[in-house]
Amino acid sequence: MQDKTSTRAAKRGSKAASSPSSASAPKFIASMTVVVCLALSCLFLYPSVQQYYQSVRERDRLAAEYAALVERNNAIQGEVSSLQTDAGIENAAHDQLGWIKEGEQTAKVSGLSSSEEKSASVHANIVSGSIAAPETWYSPILDPLFGVE
């Protein structure tokens, strides 16, 4: 009976001794399989993600350009509305051409800096592509990664 017990104990000991090395092999294979699957996923998904990111940045750039165009158009529309009144025409003639009414006196003061720009200033045309996409918290990292200029 003791022989059977000692034989069983010897088998258990040999299994326990061989168990750590045999258990680490499947774990290593499983972890390497996961790493390879992740690498292949990144490799195959990169072009799609790159195209999506570039289209998102282009949409952001176009939205910023559209906002600038709307602001410019509103300023021009305000000038047009002002010039459709007699008072607006008189103000424009006085500001732009220096005309004065009969009996008025004018004085020109120089050397003072104005914090506000004149509303009658020229509004530059906005050319497509002249406005950059807005800066986001992720763009310094992802723009070079996905090739956005």
C-alpha positions in Angstrom: 0.0 0.0 0.0 2.8 2.3 0.8 4.4 1.6 -2.6 1.2 2.8 -4.3 1.1 5.9 -2.2 4.7 6.7 -2.8 4.3 6.1 -6.5 1.3 8.5 -6.6 3.2 11.1 -4.6 6.2 10.8 -7.0 3.8 11.3 -10.0 2.3 14.3 -8.4 5.7 15.8 -7.7 6.8 15.3 -11.2 3.6 16.9 -12.5 4.1 19.8 -10.2 7.7 20.2 -11.2 6.9 20.1 -14.9 3.7 22.3 -14.5 5.3 25.8 -14.4 7.2 25.4 -17.6 4.4 23.8 -19.4 1.9 26.4 -18.1 4.0 29.3 -19.3 4.2 28.1 -22.9 0.5 28.4 -23.6 0.4 31.8 -21.9 3.3 33.0 -24.0 1.7 31.6 -27.2 -1.6 33.3 -26.3 0.0 36.6 -25.5 2.0 36.5 -28.8 -1.2 35.7 -30.7 -2.9 38.7 -29.2 0.1 40.9 -30.1 0.1 39.6 -33.7 -3.6 40.1 -34.0 -3.4 43.7 -32.7 -0.5 44.5 -35.1 -2.4 43.1 -38.1 -5.5 45.0 -37.1 -3.5 48.2 -36.9 -1.9 47.5 -40.2 -5.2 46.8 -42.0 -7.2 49.5 -40.3 -4.6 52.4 -40.7 -5.7 53.4 -44.3 -9.4 53.6 -43.3 -8.7 55.5 -40.1 -6.3 57.9 -41.9 -8.9 58.7 -44.6 -11.5 59.3 -41.9 -9.3 61.6 -39.9 -8.3 63.6 -43.0 -11.9 64.0 -43.9 -12.8 65.2 -40.3 -10.0 67.8 -40.4 -11.1 68.9 -43.9 -14.6 69.3 -42.6 -13.4 71.4 -39.7 -11.3 73.6 -42.0 -14.4 74.1 -44.3 -16.5 74.9 -41.3 -14.0 77.6 -40.2 -13.9 78.9 -43.7 -17.7 79.0 -43.9 -17.8 80.9 -40.6 -15.3 83.5 -41.9 -17.4 83.9 -45.1 -20.6 84.4 -43.1 -18.9 87.0 -41.0 -17.6 88.8 -44.1 -21.0 88.7 -45.8 -22.7 90.0 -42.7 -20.3 92.9 -42.5 -20.8 93.7 -46.2 -24.6 93.4 -45.8 -24.4 95.8 -42.9 -22.5 98.3 -45.1 -25.0 97.9 -47.9 -27.9 98.5 -45.5 -26.2 101.6 -44.1 -25.6 103.0 -47.6 -29.3 102.6 -48.5 -30.2 105.4 -46.1 -29.5 109.1 -46.5 -27.7 109.3 -43.2 -25.5 106.3 -44.2 -24.6 108.0 -47.5 -23.7 111.2 -45.7 -21.5 109.3 -43.1 -19.7 107.4 -45.9 -19.1 110.6 -47.9 -17.8 112.3 -44.7 -15.6 109.3 -43.6 -14.2 108.1 -46.9 -14.1 111.3 -49.0 -13.9 114.0 -46.4 -16.9 115.9 -47.6 -18.6 118.2 -45.2 -22.0 120.0 -45.2 -22.2 123.7 -45.9 -21.6 125.6 -42.6 -19.7 122.7 -40.9 -16.1 122.9 -39.8 -13.8 120.0 -39.7 -10.6 119.2 -37.7 -8.3 116.3 -38.2 -6.7 114.8 -35.0 -3.7 112.6 -35.4 -1.6 110.7 -33.0 -4.4 108.9 -31.2 -4.6 105.2 -31.5 -8.0 103.7 -31.8 -8.7 100.3 -30.3 -11.5 99.7 -32.7 -11.2 99.4 -36.5 -13.4 101.5 -38.7 -16.5 99.7 -39.8 -16.1 101.1 -43.3 -12.8 99.2 -43.9 -12.3 97.0 -46.9 -13.2 93.3 -46.3 -10.7 91.0 -48.0 -11.9 88.2 -50.1 -11.6 84.8 -48.5 -9.9 82.4 -50.9 -10.7 78.6 -50.6 -7.9 77.0 -48.6 -6.7 80.2 -47.1 -8.0 79.4 -43.6 -6.4 76.6 -41.7 -8.3 73.9 -39.8 -8.8 74.9 -36.2 -6.3 73.6 -33.6 -7.6 70.9 -31.3 -6.1 69.1 -28.4 -5.4 66.0 -30.5 -4.2 67.6 -33.7 -0.5 68.1 -32.8 -0.3 64.3 -32.3 -2.6 62.9 -35.0 -1.9 65.4 -37.8 1.7 64.1 -38.3 0.6 60.5 -37.7 -2.1 60.6 -40.4 -0.3 63.1 -42.8 -2.6 66.1 -42.4 -0.9 69.3 -43.5 
